[in-house]
Amino acid sequence: MQENSKIKKAVALDYEKGVDSAPKVVAKAKGEAAKNIIKIANENQIPIKKDEDLVELLSKIDIGKEIPNSMYKAVAEIFAFIYELSNEKKGIEK
């Protein structure tokens, strides 16, 4: 069984430094649509971080809305993870 066959929900975030005041939800889905979000991310080499608890919380936010202050720390950890992965792929050391 493939790992993505277990996907129940997916949430996509976006943050543009200097433009956005906080990360925002740009897509969210359940079931097959969630698998499609993951597929598109993989095809576009967008890093993916699995965190079922955080996805559950983020899925309650409307698309286009910024995350609330109470979620900043958890989401910052996700963006730090993604930043580190991106640097590793580019061959940049810490």
PDB file of N, CA, C and O in Angstrom:
ATOM      1  N   MET A   1       0.840  -1.182   0.000  1.00  0.00           N
ATOM      2  CA  MET A   1       0.000   0.000   0.000  1.00  0.00           C
ATOM      3  C   MET A   1       0.884   1.244   0.000  1.00  0.00           C
ATOM      4  O   MET A   1       1.835   1.331   0.777  1.00  0.00           O
ATOM      5  N   GLN A   2       0.578   2.191  -0.856  1.00  0.00           N
ATOM      6  CA  GLN A   2       1.360   3.420  -0.915  1.00  0.00           C
ATOM      7  C   GLN A   2       0.972   4.344   0.228  1.00  0.00           C
ATOM      8  O   GLN A   2      -0.169   4.350   0.688  1.00  0.00           O
ATOM      9  N   GLU A   3       1.954   5.127   0.678  1.00  0.00           N
ATOM     10  CA  GLU A   3       1.714   6.037   1.786  1.00  0.00           C
ATOM     11  C   GLU A   3       0.598   7.023   1.484  1.00  0.00           C
ATOM     12  O   GLU A   3      -0.217   7.312   2.361  1.00  0.00           O
ATOM     13  N   ASN A   4       0.542   7.551   0.252  1.00  0.00           N
ATOM     14  CA  ASN A   4      -0.466   8.561  -0.043  1.00  0.00           C
ATOM     15  C   ASN A   4      -1.883   7.995  -0.091  1.00  0.00           C
ATOM     16  O   ASN A   4      -2.839   8.768  -0.160  1.00  0.00           O
ATOM     17  N   SER A   5      -2.050   6.676  -0.057  1.00  0.00           N
ATOM     18  CA  SER A   5      -3.391   6.103  -0.019  1.00  0.00           C
ATOM     19  C   SER A   5      -4.047   6.334   1.335  1.00  0.00           C
ATOM     20  O   SER A   5      -5.259   6.161   1.469  1.00  0.00           O
ATOM     21  N   LYS A   6      -3.270   6.719   2.340  1.00  0.00           N
ATOM     22  CA  LYS A   6      -3.781   6.981   3.681  1.00  0.00           C
ATOM     23  C   LYS A   6      -4.149   8.448   3.890  1.00  0.00           C
ATOM     24  O   LYS A   6      -4.681   8.804   4.941  1.00  0.00           O
ATOM     25  N   ILE A   7      -3.877   9.291   2.918  1.00  0.00           N
ATOM     26  CA  ILE A   7      -4.115  10.724   3.064  1.00  0.00           C
ATOM     27  C   ILE A   7      -5.610  10.992   3.188  1.00  0.00           C
ATOM     28  O   ILE A   7      -6.406  10.564   2.351  1.00  0.00           O
ATOM     29  N   LYS A   8      -5.979  11.715   4.255  1.00  0.00           N
ATOM     30  CA  LYS A   8      -7.376  12.065   4.461  1.00  0.00           C
ATOM     31  C   LYS A   8      -7.608  13.547   4.232  1.00  0.00           C
ATOM     32  O   LYS A   8      -8.645  13.945   3.701  1.00  0.00           O
ATOM     33  N   LYS A   9      -6.632  14.373   4.638  1.00  0.00           N
ATOM     34  CA  LYS A   9      -6.748  15.821   4.483  1.00  0.00           C
ATOM     35  C   LYS A   9      -5.398  16.401   4.090  1.00  0.00           C
ATOM     36  O   LYS A   9      -4.346  15.855   4.422  1.00  0.00           O
ATOM     37  N   ALA A  10      -5.453  17.522   3.376  1.00  0.00           N
ATOM     38  CA  ALA A  10      -4.234  18.257   3.032  1.00  0.00           C
ATOM     39  C   ALA A  10      -4.557  19.747   3.046  1.00  0.00           C
ATOM     40  O   ALA A  10      -5.656  20.167   2.684  1.00  0.00           O
ATOM     41  N   VAL A  11      -3.572  20.532   3.473  1.00  0.00           N
ATOM     42  CA  VAL A  11      -3.705  21.988   3.488  1.00  0.00           C
ATOM     43  C   VAL A  11      -2.434  22.570   2.888  1.00  0.00           C
ATOM     44  O   VAL A  11      -1.328  22.150   3.229  1.00  0.00           O
ATOM     45  N   ALA A  12      -2.596  23.537   1.996  1.00  0.00           N
ATOM     46  CA  ALA A  12      -1.450  24.223   1.390  1.00  0.00           C
ATOM     47  C   ALA A  12      -1.391  25.642   1.936  1.00  0.00           C
ATOM     48  O   ALA A  12      -2.400  26.343   2.013  1.00  0.00           O
ATOM     49  N   LEU A  13      -0.180  26.049   2.313  1.00  0.00           N
ATOM     50  CA  LEU A  13       0.047  27.392   2.847  1.00  0.00           C
ATOM     51  C   LEU A  13       0.940  28.178   1.904  1.00  0.00           C
ATOM     52  O   LEU A  13       1.715  27.609   1.135  1.00  0.00           O
ATOM     53  N   ASP A  14       0.817  29.500   1.979  1.00  0.00           N
ATOM     54  CA  ASP A  14       1.691  30.380   1.205  1.00  0.00           C
ATOM     55  C   ASP A  14       2.050  31.571   2.075  1.00  0.00           C
ATOM     56  O   ASP A  14       1.248  32.032   2.888  1.00  0.00           O
ATOM     57  N   TYR A  15       3.269  32.062   1.892  1.00  0.00           N
ATOM     58  CA  TYR A  15       3.715  33.258   2.605  1.00  0.00           C
ATOM     59  C   TYR A  15       4.740  33.964   1.743  1.00  0.00           C
ATOM     60  O   TYR A  15       5.738  33.370   1.335  1.00  0.00           O
ATOM     61  N   GLU A  16       4.493  35.224   1.469  1.00  0.00           N
ATOM     62  CA  GLU A  16       5.438  36.035   0.705  1.00  0.00           C
ATOM     63  C   GLU A  16       5.973  37.127   1.615  1.00  0.00           C
ATOM     64  O   GLU A  16       5.263  38.064   1.978  1.00  0.00           O
ATOM     65  N   LYS A  17       7.241  36.984   1.975  1.00  0.00           N
ATOM     66  CA  LYS A  17       7.885  37.957   2.853  1.00  0.00           C
ATOM     67  C   LYS A  17       7.797  39.349   2.228  1.00  0.00           C
ATOM     68  O   LYS A  17       8.072  39.535   1.043  1.00  0.00           O
ATOM     69  N   GLY A  18       7.411  40.305   3.042  1.00  0.00           N
ATOM     70  CA  GLY A  18       7.286  41.675   2.571  1.00  0.00           C
ATOM     71  C   GLY A  18       5.940  41.981   1.937  1.00  0.00           C
ATOM     72  O   GLY A  18       5.607  43.142   1.699  1.00  0.00           O
ATOM     73  N   VAL A  19       5.164  40.934   1.664  1.00  0.00           N
ATOM     74  CA  VAL A  19       3.838  41.117   1.070  1.00  0.00           C
ATOM     75  C   VAL A  19       2.752  40.729   2.069  1.00  0.00           C
ATOM     76  O   VAL A  19       1.824  41.495   2.328  1.00  0.00           O
ATOM     77  N   ASP A  20       2.885  39.526   2.625  1.00  0.00           N
ATOM     78  CA  ASP A  20       1.896  39.008   3.571  1.00  0.00           C
ATOM     79  C   ASP A  20       2.317  39.318   5.000  1.00  0.00           C
ATOM     80  O   ASP A  20       3.505  39.316   5.323  1.00  0.00           O
ATOM     81  N   SER A  21       1.335  39.584   5.849  1.00  0.00           N
ATOM     82  CA  SER A  21       1.655  39.796   7.259  1.00  0.00           C
ATOM     83  C   SER A  21       1.734  38.469   8.006  1.00  0.00           C
ATOM     84  O   SER A  21       2.301  38.400   9.097  1.00  0.00           O
ATOM     85  N   ALA A  22       1.167  37.414   7.420  1.00  0.00           N
ATOM     86  CA  ALA A  22       1.214  36.074   8.016  1.00  0.00           C
ATOM     87  C   ALA A  22       0.953  35.050   6.910  1.00  0.00           C
ATOM     88  O   ALA A  22       0.391  35.389   5.868  1.00  0.00           O
ATOM     89  N   PRO A  23       1.361  33.797   7.138  1.00  0.00           N
ATOM     90  CA  PRO A  23       1.045  32.752   6.159  1.00  0.00           C
ATOM     91  C   PRO A  23      -0.472  32.618   6.004  1.00  0.00           C
ATOM     92  O   PRO A  23      -1.226  32.884   6.940  1.00  0.00           O
ATOM     93  N   LYS A  24      -0.905  32.204   4.818  1.00  0.00           N
ATOM     94  CA  LYS A  24      -2.335  32.028   4.593  1.00  0.00           C
ATOM     95  C   LYS A  24      -2.606  30.674   3.950  1.00  0.00           C
ATOM     96  O   LYS A  24      -1.741  30.087   3.300  1.00  0.00           O
ATOM     97  N   VAL A  25      -3.814  30.202   4.148  1.00  0.00           N
ATOM     98  CA  VAL A  25      -4.264  28.946   3.558  1.00  0.00           C
ATOM     99  C   VAL A  25      -4.643  29.230   2.109  1.00  0.00           C
ATOM    100  O   VAL A  25      -5.491  30.081   1.840  1.00  0.00           O
ATOM    101  N   VAL A  26      -4.018  28.520   1.181  1.00  0.00           N
ATOM    102  CA  VAL A  26      -4.315  28.733  -0.241  1.00  0.00           C
ATOM    103  C   VAL A  26      -5.063  27.554  -0.872  1.00  0.00           C
ATOM    104  O   VAL A  26      -5.607  27.679  -1.969  1.00  0.00           O
ATOM    105  N   ALA A  27      -5.087  26.420  -0.184  1.00  0.00           N
ATOM    106  CA  ALA A  27      -5.849  25.262  -0.662  1.00  0.00           C
ATOM    107  C   ALA A  27      -6.045  24.308   0.504  1.00  0.00           C
ATOM    108  O   ALA A  27      -5.210  24.219   1.403  1.00  0.00           O
ATOM    109  N   LYS A  28      -7.156  23.601   0.470  1.00  0.00           N
ATOM    110  CA  LYS A  28      -7.406  22.551   1.460  1.00  0.00           C
ATOM    111  C   LYS A  28      -8.407  21.577   0.872  1.00  0.00           C
ATOM    112  O   LYS A  28      -9.271  21.955   0.081  1.00  0.00           O
ATOM    113  N   ALA A  29      -8.281  20.317   1.269  1.00  0.00           N
ATOM    114  CA  ALA A  29      -9.161  19.301   0.705  1.00  0.00           C
ATOM    115  C   ALA A  29      -9.135  18.042   1.556  1.00  0.00           C
ATOM    116  O   ALA A  29      -8.284  17.866   2.429  1.00  0.00           O
ATOM    117  N   LYS A  30     -10.108  17.163   1.268  1.00  0.00           N
ATOM    118  CA  LYS A  30     -10.200  15.856   1.913  1.00  0.00           C
ATOM    119  C   LYS A  30     -10.198  14.774   0.836  1.00  0.00           C
ATOM    120  O   LYS A  30     -10.494  15.041  -0.329  1.00  0.00           O
ATOM    121  N   GLY A  31      -9.864  13.566   1.236  1.00  0.00           N
ATOM    122  CA  GLY A  31      -9.964  12.405   0.349  1.00  0.00           C
ATOM    123  C   GLY A  31      -9.152  12.518  -0.925  1.00  0.00           C
ATOM    124  O   GLY A  31      -7.975  12.877  -0.895  1.00  0.00           O
ATOM    125  N   GLU A  32      -9.790  12.207  -2.051  1.00  0.00           N
ATOM    126  CA  GLU A  32      -9.102  12.219  -3.347  1.00  0.00           C
ATOM    127  C   GLU A  32      -8.560  13.601  -3.686  1.00  0.00           C
ATOM    128  O   GLU A  32      -7.474  13.720  -4.254  1.00  0.00           O
ATOM    129  N   ALA A  33      -9.302  14.634  -3.346  1.00  0.00           N
ATOM    130  CA  ALA A  33      -8.835  15.997  -3.627  1.00  0.00           C
ATOM    131  C   ALA A  33      -7.567  16.297  -2.830  1.00  0.00           C
ATOM    132  O   ALA A  33      -6.679  16.993  -3.323  1.00  0.00           O
ATOM    133  N   ALA A  34      -7.474  15.779  -1.605  1.00  0.00           N
ATOM    134  CA  ALA A  34      -6.259  15.952  -0.797  1.00  0.00           C
ATOM    135  C   ALA A  34      -5.084  15.246  -1.465  1.00  0.00           C
ATOM    136  O   ALA A  34      -3.970  15.770  -1.484  1.00  0.00           O
ATOM    137  N   LYS A  35      -5.331  14.068  -2.008  1.00  0.00           N
ATOM    138  CA  LYS A  35      -4.278  13.348  -2.731  1.00  0.00           C
ATOM    139  C   LYS A  35      -3.798  14.159  -3.930  1.00  0.00           C
ATOM    140  O   LYS A  35      -2.612  14.150  -4.257  1.00  0.00           O
ATOM    141  N   ASN A  36      -4.720  14.859  -4.581  1.00  0.00           N
ATOM    142  CA  ASN A  36      -4.343  15.693  -5.726  1.00  0.00           C
ATOM    143  C   ASN A  36      -3.476  16.874  -5.301  1.00  0.00           C
ATOM    144  O   ASN A  36      -2.545  17.246  -6.016  1.00  0.00           O
ATOM    145  N   ILE A  37      -3.772  17.464  -4.149  1.00  0.00           N
ATOM    146  CA  ILE A  37      -2.928  18.552  -3.635  1.00  0.00           C
ATOM    147  C   ILE A  37      -1.507  18.039  -3.431  1.00  0.00           C
ATOM    148  O   ILE A  37      -0.541  18.693  -3.823  1.00  0.00           O
ATOM    149  N   ILE A  38      -1.388  16.865  -2.816  1.00  0.00           N
ATOM    150  CA  ILE A  38      -0.071  16.261  -2.570  1.00  0.00           C
ATOM    151  C   ILE A  38       0.622  15.956  -3.900  1.00  0.00           C
ATOM    152  O   ILE A  38       1.818  16.204  -4.052  1.00  0.00           O
ATOM    153  N   LYS A  39      -0.130  15.419  -4.857  1.00  0.00           N
ATOM    154  CA  LYS A  39       0.437  15.087  -6.172  1.00  0.00           C
ATOM    155  C   LYS A  39       0.975  16.340  -6.862  1.00  0.00           C
ATOM    156  O   LYS A  39       2.082  16.329  -7.400  1.00  0.00           O
ATOM    157  N   ILE A  40       0.201  17.404  -6.846  1.00  0.00           N
ATOM    158  CA  ILE A  40       0.627  18.659  -7.479  1.00  0.00           C
ATOM    159  C   ILE A  40       1.868  19.214  -6.786  1.00  0.00           C
ATOM    160  O   ILE A  40       2.789  19.698  -7.444  1.00  0.00           O
ATOM    161  N   ALA A  41       1.889  19.142  -5.459  1.00  0.00           N
ATOM    162  CA  ALA A  41       3.067  19.610  -4.715  1.00  0.00           C
ATOM    163  C   ALA A  41       4.299  18.800  -5.113  1.00  0.00           C
ATOM    164  O   ALA A  41       5.366  19.364  -5.356  1.00  0.00           O
ATOM    165  N   ASN A  42       4.150  17.492  -5.178  1.00  0.00           N
ATOM    166  CA  ASN A  42       5.275  16.634  -5.575  1.00  0.00           C
ATOM    167  C   ASN A  42       5.754  16.951  -6.986  1.00  0.00           C
ATOM    168  O   ASN A  42       6.956  17.039  -7.233  1.00  0.00           O
ATOM    169  N   GLU A  43       4.816  17.122  -7.907  1.00  0.00           N
ATOM    170  CA  GLU A  43       5.171  17.419  -9.299  1.00  0.00           C
ATOM    171  C   GLU A  43       5.908  18.749  -9.435  1.00  0.00           C
ATOM    172  O   GLU A  43       6.718  18.930 -10.344  1.00  0.00           O
ATOM    173  N   ASN A  44       5.620  19.671  -8.526  1.00  0.00           N
ATOM    174  CA  ASN A  44       6.239  20.997  -8.573  1.00  0.00           C
ATOM    175  C   ASN A  44       7.376  21.153  -7.571  1.00  0.00           C
ATOM    176  O   ASN A  44       7.835  22.263  -7.301  1.00  0.00           O
ATOM    177  N   GLN A  45       7.821  20.028  -7.025  1.00  0.00           N
ATOM    178  CA  GLN A  45       8.929  19.987  -6.068  1.00  0.00           C
ATOM    179  C   GLN A  45       8.706  20.926  -4.889  1.00  0.00           C
ATOM    180  O   GLN A  45       9.637  21.573  -4.410  1.00  0.00           O
ATOM    181  N   ILE A  46       7.457  20.991  -4.427  1.00  0.00           N
ATOM    182  CA  ILE A  46       7.115  21.770  -3.243  1.00  0.00           C
ATOM    183  C   ILE A  46       7.244  20.837  -2.048  1.00  0.00           C
ATOM    184  O   ILE A  46       6.625  19.774  -2.028  1.00  0.00           O
ATOM    185  N   PRO A  47       8.040  21.217  -1.050  1.00  0.00           N
ATOM    186  CA  PRO A  47       8.222  20.346   0.115  1.00  0.00           C
ATOM    187  C   PRO A  47       6.904  20.086   0.849  1.00  0.00           C
ATOM    188  O   PRO A  47       6.024  20.944   0.916  1.00  0.00           O
ATOM    189  N   ILE A  48       6.802  18.886   1.387  1.00  0.00           N
ATOM    190  CA  ILE A  48       5.600  18.470   2.114  1.00  0.00           C
ATOM    191  C   ILE A  48       6.007  18.060   3.517  1.00  0.00           C
ATOM    192  O   ILE A  48       6.992  17.345   3.704  1.00  0.00           O
ATOM    193  N   LYS A  49       5.254  18.510   4.489  1.00  0.00           N
ATOM    194  CA  LYS A  49       5.491  18.139   5.886  1.00  0.00           C
ATOM    195  C   LYS A  49       4.213  17.509   6.414  1.00  0.00           C
ATOM    196  O   LYS A  49       3.149  18.128   6.373  1.00  0.00           O
ATOM    197  N   LYS A  50       4.313  16.288   6.907  1.00  0.00           N
ATOM    198  CA  LYS A  50       3.149  15.593   7.441  1.00  0.00           C
ATOM    199  C   LYS A  50       2.982  15.949   8.919  1.00  0.00           C
ATOM    200  O   LYS A  50       3.892  15.745   9.723  1.00  0.00           O
ATOM    201  N   ASP A  51       1.824  16.478   9.260  1.00  0.00           N
ATOM    202  CA  ASP A  51       1.482  16.797  10.650  1.00  0.00           C
ATOM    203  C   ASP A  51      -0.039  16.777  10.749  1.00  0.00           C
ATOM    204  O   ASP A  51      -0.699  17.790  10.519  1.00  0.00           O
ATOM    205  N   GLU A  52      -0.583  15.624  11.091  1.00  0.00           N
ATOM    206  CA  GLU A  52      -2.033  15.435  11.090  1.00  0.00           C
ATOM    207  C   GLU A  52      -2.755  16.394  12.025  1.00  0.00           C
ATOM    208  O   GLU A  52      -3.832  16.888  11.691  1.00  0.00           O
ATOM    209  N   ASP A  53      -2.176  16.665  13.195  1.00  0.00           N
ATOM    210  CA  ASP A  53      -2.824  17.569  14.147  1.00  0.00           C
ATOM    211  C   ASP A  53      -2.891  18.988  13.600  1.00  0.00           C
ATOM    212  O   ASP A  53      -3.921  19.653  13.705  1.00  0.00           O
ATOM    213  N   LEU A  54      -1.790  19.446  13.017  1.00  0.00           N
ATOM    214  CA  LEU A  54      -1.766  20.797  12.467  1.00  0.00           C
ATOM    215  C   LEU A  54      -2.696  20.905  11.255  1.00  0.00           C
ATOM    216  O   LEU A  54      -3.373  21.920  11.089  1.00  0.00           O
ATOM    217  N   VAL A  55      -2.738  19.884  10.418  1.00  0.00           N
ATOM    218  CA  VAL A  55      -3.649  19.895   9.266  1.00  0.00           C
ATOM    219  C   VAL A  55      -5.094  20.005   9.746  1.00  0.00           C
ATOM    220  O   VAL A  55      -5.900  20.720   9.151  1.00  0.00           O
ATOM    221  N   GLU A  56      -5.410  19.304  10.806  1.00  0.00           N
ATOM    222  CA  GLU A  56      -6.771  19.367  11.355  1.00  0.00           C
ATOM    223  C   GLU A  56      -7.124  20.801  11.754  1.00  0.00           C
ATOM    224  O   GLU A  56      -8.220  21.279  11.461  1.00  0.00           O
ATOM    225  N   LEU A  57      -6.202  21.478  12.417  1.00  0.00           N
ATOM    226  CA  LEU A  57      -6.440  22.870  12.823  1.00  0.00           C
ATOM    227  C   LEU A  57      -6.485  23.809  11.622  1.00  0.00           C
ATOM    228  O   LEU A  57      -7.373  24.656  11.523  1.00  0.00           O
ATOM    229  N   LEU A  58      -5.529  23.658  10.713  1.00  0.00           N
ATOM    230  CA  LEU A  58      -5.466  24.542   9.544  1.00  0.00           C
ATOM    231  C   LEU A  58      -6.661  24.358   8.615  1.00  0.00           C
ATOM    232  O   LEU A  58      -7.064  25.299   7.930  1.00  0.00           O
ATOM    233  N   SER A  59      -7.224  23.163   8.586  1.00  0.00           N
ATOM    234  CA  SER A  59      -8.358  22.905   7.690  1.00  0.00           C
ATOM    235  C   SER A  59      -9.612  23.668   8.108  1.00  0.00           C
ATOM    236  O   SER A  59     -10.571  23.749   7.341  1.00  0.00           O
ATOM    237  N   LYS A  60      -9.612  24.222   9.309  1.00  0.00           N
ATOM    238  CA  LYS A  60     -10.757  25.012   9.782  1.00  0.00           C
ATOM    239  C   LYS A  60     -10.676  26.471   9.333  1.00  0.00           C
ATOM    240  O   LYS A  60     -11.629  27.232   9.503  1.00  0.00           O
ATOM    241  N   ILE A  61      -9.538  26.856   8.761  1.00  0.00           N
ATOM    242  CA  ILE A  61      -9.346  28.232   8.296  1.00  0.00           C
ATOM    243  C   ILE A  61      -9.827  28.330   6.852  1.00  0.00           C
ATOM    244  O   ILE A  61      -9.534  27.459   6.032  1.00  0.00           O
ATOM    245  N   ASP A  62     -10.560  29.384   6.548  1.00  0.00           N
ATOM    246  CA  ASP A  62     -11.060  29.589   5.188  1.00  0.00           C
ATOM    247  C   ASP A  62      -9.904  29.843   4.221  1.00  0.00           C
ATOM    248  O   ASP A  62      -8.894  30.445   4.586  1.00  0.00           O
ATOM    249  N   ILE A  63     -10.067  29.377   2.989  1.00  0.00           N
ATOM    250  CA  ILE A  63      -9.066  29.617   1.946  1.00  0.00           C
ATOM    251  C   ILE A  63      -8.922  31.122   1.731  1.00  0.00           C
ATOM    252  O   ILE A  63      -9.907  31.855   1.641  1.00  0.00           O
ATOM    253  N   GLY A  64      -7.666  31.559   1.652  1.00  0.00           N
ATOM    254  CA  GLY A  64      -7.370  32.977   1.468  1.00  0.00           C
ATOM    255  C   GLY A  64      -7.176  33.738   2.766  1.00  0.00           C
ATOM    256  O   GLY A  64      -6.745  34.891   2.752  1.00  0.00           O
ATOM    257  N   LYS A  65      -7.489  33.106   3.889  1.00  0.00           N
ATOM    258  CA  LYS A  65      -7.351  33.758   5.192  1.00  0.00           C
ATOM    259  C   LYS A  65      -5.992  33.451   5.808  1.00  0.00           C
ATOM    260  O   LYS A  65      -5.441  32.364   5.630  1.00  0.00           O
ATOM    261  N   GLU A  66      -5.463  34.433   6.538  1.00  0.00           N
ATOM    262  CA  GLU A  66      -4.195  34.239   7.243  1.00  0.00           C
ATOM    263  C   GLU A  66      -4.415  33.358   8.469  1.00  0.00           C
ATOM    264  O   GLU A  66      -5.507  33.302   9.036  1.00  0.00           O
ATOM    265  N   ILE A  67      -3.346  32.676   8.854  1.00  0.00           N
ATOM    266  CA  ILE A  67      -3.436  31.844  10.050  1.00  0.00           C
ATOM    267  C   ILE A  67      -3.525  32.755  11.278  1.00  0.00           C
ATOM    268  O   ILE A  67      -2.990  33.863  11.257  1.00  0.00           O
ATOM    269  N   PRO A  68      -4.196  32.305  12.350  1.00  0.00           N
ATOM    270  CA  PRO A  68      -4.286  33.117  13.563  1.00  0.00           C
ATOM    271  C   PRO A  68      -2.960  33.130  14.327  1.00  0.00           C
ATOM    272  O   PRO A  68      -2.126  32.238  14.170  1.00  0.00           O
ATOM    273  N   ASN A  69      -2.785  34.155  15.153  1.00  0.00           N
ATOM    274  CA  ASN A  69      -1.563  34.295  15.962  1.00  0.00           C
ATOM    275  C   ASN A  69      -1.253  33.034  16.758  1.00  0.00           C
ATOM    276  O   ASN A  69      -0.085  32.685  16.933  1.00  0.00           O
ATOM    277  N   SER A  70      -2.268  32.360  17.234  1.00  0.00           N
ATOM    278  CA  SER A  70      -2.065  31.172  18.067  1.00  0.00           C
ATOM    279  C   SER A  70      -1.371  30.032  17.320  1.00  0.00           C
ATOM    280  O   SER A  70      -0.876  29.096  17.947  1.00  0.00           O
ATOM    281  N   MET A  71      -1.331  30.101  15.999  1.00  0.00           N
ATOM    282  CA  MET A  71      -0.709  29.037  15.201  1.00  0.00           C
ATOM    283  C   MET A  71       0.646  29.438  14.643  1.00  0.00           C
ATOM    284  O   MET A  71       1.292  28.636  13.969  1.00  0.00           O
ATOM    285  N   TYR A  72       1.091  30.660  14.907  1.00  0.00           N
ATOM    286  CA  TYR A  72       2.350  31.145  14.342  1.00  0.00           C
ATOM    287  C   TYR A  72       3.520  30.212  14.635  1.00  0.00           C
ATOM    288  O   TYR A  72       4.290  29.880  13.734  1.00  0.00           O
ATOM    289  N   LYS A  73       3.656  29.790  15.880  1.00  0.00           N
ATOM    290  CA  LYS A  73       4.825  28.978  16.252  1.00  0.00           C
ATOM    291  C   LYS A  73       4.841  27.655  15.477  1.00  0.00           C
ATOM    292  O   LYS A  73       5.869  27.264  14.925  1.00  0.00           O
ATOM    293  N   ALA A  74       3.702  26.981  15.444  1.00  0.00           N
ATOM    294  CA  ALA A  74       3.638  25.685  14.752  1.00  0.00           C
ATOM    295  C   ALA A  74       3.915  25.844  13.260  1.00  0.00           C
ATOM    296  O   ALA A  74       4.634  25.038  12.671  1.00  0.00           O
ATOM    297  N   VAL A  75       3.351  26.873  12.655  1.00  0.00           N
ATOM    298  CA  VAL A  75       3.551  27.092  11.223  1.00  0.00           C
ATOM    299  C   VAL A  75       4.978  27.563  10.940  1.00  0.00           C
ATOM    300  O   VAL A  75       5.553  27.218   9.908  1.00  0.00           O
ATOM    301  N   ALA A  76       5.547  28.349  11.854  1.00  0.00           N
ATOM    302  CA  ALA A  76       6.942  28.786  11.684  1.00  0.00           C
ATOM    303  C   ALA A  76       7.875  27.577  11.653  1.00  0.00           C
ATOM    304  O   ALA A  76       8.847  27.561  10.898  1.00  0.00           O
ATOM    305  N   GLU A  77       7.582  26.570  12.468  1.00  0.00           N
ATOM    306  CA  GLU A  77       8.390  25.347  12.467  1.00  0.00           C
ATOM    307  C   GLU A  77       8.287  24.631  11.117  1.00  0.00           C
ATOM    308  O   GLU A  77       9.271  24.070  10.634  1.00  0.00           O
ATOM    309  N   ILE A  78       7.114  24.650  10.520  1.00  0.00           N
ATOM    310  CA  ILE A  78       6.920  24.036   9.202  1.00  0.00           C
ATOM    311  C   ILE A  78       7.733  24.789   8.150  1.00  0.00           C
ATOM    312  O   ILE A  78       8.426  24.177   7.338  1.00  0.00           O
ATOM    313  N   PHE A  79       7.643  26.125   8.173  1.00  0.00           N
ATOM    314  CA  PHE A  79       8.393  26.915   7.193  1.00  0.00           C
ATOM    315  C   PHE A  79       9.905  26.765   7.401  1.00  0.00           C
ATOM    316  O   PHE A  79      10.661  26.765   6.430  1.00  0.00           O
ATOM    317  N   ALA A  80      10.350  26.638   8.646  1.00  0.00           N
ATOM    318  CA  ALA A  80      11.776  26.418   8.914  1.00  0.00           C
ATOM    319  C   ALA A  80      12.208  25.069   8.335  1.00  0.00           C
ATOM    320  O   ALA A  80      13.287  24.958   7.754  1.00  0.00           O
ATOM    321  N   PHE A  81      11.373  24.054   8.494  1.00  0.00           N
ATOM    322  CA  PHE A  81      11.637  22.728   7.934  1.00  0.00           C
ATOM    323  C   PHE A  81      11.766  22.816   6.408  1.00  0.00           C
ATOM    324  O   PHE A  81      12.688  22.249   5.820  1.00  0.00           O
ATOM    325  N   ILE A  82      10.841  23.525   5.784  1.00  0.00           N
ATOM    326  CA  ILE A  82      10.847  23.670   4.325  1.00  0.00           C
ATOM    327  C   ILE A  82      12.079  24.445   3.866  1.00  0.00           C
ATOM    328  O   ILE A  82      12.714  24.077   2.877  1.00  0.00           O
ATOM    329  N   TYR A  83      12.414  25.506   4.577  1.00  0.00           N
ATOM    330  CA  TYR A  83      13.586  26.312   4.237  1.00  0.00           C
ATOM    331  C   TYR A  83      14.852  25.454   4.303  1.00  0.00           C
ATOM    332  O   TYR A  83      15.715  25.528   3.429  1.00  0.00           O
ATOM    333  N   GLU A  84      14.943  24.640   5.357  1.00  0.00           N
ATOM    334  CA  GLU A  84      16.110  23.766   5.518  1.00  0.00           C
ATOM    335  C   GLU A  84      16.178  22.739   4.385  1.00  0.00           C
ATOM    336  O   GLU A  84      17.251  22.494   3.833  1.00  0.00           O
ATOM    337  N   LEU A  85      15.040  22.143   4.039  1.00  0.00           N
ATOM    338  CA  LEU A  85      15.010  21.185   2.926  1.00  0.00           C
ATOM    339  C   LEU A  85      15.431  21.841   1.620  1.00  0.00           C
ATOM    340  O   LEU A  85      16.195  21.265   0.846  1.00  0.00           O
ATOM    341  N   SER A  86      14.935  23.038   1.380  1.00  0.00           N
ATOM    342  CA  SER A  86      15.279  23.755   0.149  1.00  0.00           C
ATOM    343  C   SER A  86      16.772  24.026   0.073  1.00  0.00           C
ATOM    344  O   SER A  86      17.381  23.876  -0.986  1.00  0.00           O
ATOM    345  N   ASN A  87      17.359  24.422   1.189  1.00  0.00           N
ATOM    346  CA  ASN A  87      18.796  24.685   1.216  1.00  0.00           C
ATOM    347  C   ASN A  87      19.603  23.412   0.998  1.00  0.00           C
ATOM    348  O   ASN A  87      20.633  23.436   0.324  1.00  0.00           O
ATOM    349  N   GLU A  88      19.137  22.296   1.569  1.00  0.00           N
ATOM    350  CA  GLU A  88      19.832  21.027   1.371  1.00  0.00           C
ATOM    351  C   GLU A  88      19.825  20.640  -0.103  1.00  0.00           C
ATOM    352  O   GLU A  88      20.831  20.160  -0.626  1.00  0.00           O
ATOM    353  N   LYS A  89      18.700  20.846  -0.770  1.00  0.00           N
ATOM    354  CA  LYS A  89      18.608  20.514  -2.196  1.00  0.00           C
ATOM    355  C   LYS A  89      19.524  21.393  -3.031  1.00  0.00           C
ATOM    356  O   LYS A  89      20.041  20.960  -4.061  1.00  0.00           O
ATOM    357  N   LYS A  90      19.725  22.629  -2.586  1.00  0.00           N
ATOM    358  CA  LYS A  90      20.598  23.559  -3.306  1.00  0.00           C
ATOM    359  C   LYS A  90      22.060  23.376  -2.919  1.00  0.00           C
ATOM    360  O   LYS A  90      22.947  23.974  -3.529  1.00  0.00           O
ATOM    361  N   GLY A  91      22.313  22.543  -1.895  1.00  0.00           N
ATOM    362  CA  GLY A  91      23.684  22.305  -1.456  1.00  0.00           C
ATOM    363  C   GLY A  91      24.232  23.383  -0.545  1.00  0.00           C
ATOM    364  O   GLY A  91      25.447  23.534  -0.416  1.00  0.00           O
ATOM    365  N   ILE A  92      23.344  24.134   0.088  1.00  0.00           N
ATOM    366  CA  ILE A  92      23.767  25.196   1.003  1.00  0.00           C
ATOM    367  C   ILE A  92      23.828  24.623   2.411  1.00  0.00           C
ATOM    368  O   ILE A  92      22.885  23.984   2.878  1.00  0.00           O
ATOM    369  N   GLU A  93      24.945  24.862   3.074  1.00  0.00           N
ATOM    370  CA  GLU A  93      25.080  24.395   4.451  1.00  0.00           C
ATOM    371  C   GLU A  93      24.544  25.437   5.404  1.00  0.00           C
ATOM    372  O   GLU A  93      24.448  26.619   5.074  1.00  0.00           O
ATOM    373  N   LYS A  94      24.188  24.966   6.625  1.00  0.00           N
ATOM    374  CA  LYS A  94      23.672  25.870   7.663  1.00  0.00           C
ATOM    375  C   LYS A  94      24.713  26.871   8.089  1.00  0.00           C
ATOM    376  O   LYS A  94      24.448  27.706   8.954  1.00  0.00           O
TER     377      LYS A  94
END
